[in-house]
Amino acid sequence: MTGSEETKTTANGTVEEVLPNSLFRVRLSAAANASPEEGDAVVSGEGELLLAYLAGKMRLHRIRVLVGDQVEMVLDPYGGRARIVRRLT
């Protein structure tokens, strides 16, 4: 991507509710911050609920995400949604 470099903000959270069609309601953790290698700003908004969906590779490899799991997400720049890219626990 030489023309348009996108900044991707990542955050950690806990799955609160499992919804149909691989959607999840995730609560952001208190220490949600951006990935250091990209130099993004810190995400403010501890305890905020987001609607998150599984990334394509997680669907492809059938990674299961359950209530209470810690997950890493890439936040949508417009807010309110996120993509789950990694299951931490």
Secondary structure, 3 states (H helix, E strand, C coil): CCCCCCCCCEEEEEEEEEECCCEEEEEECCCCCCCCCCCCCCCCCCCCEEEEEECHHHHHCCCCCCCCCEEEEEECCCCCEEEEEEECC
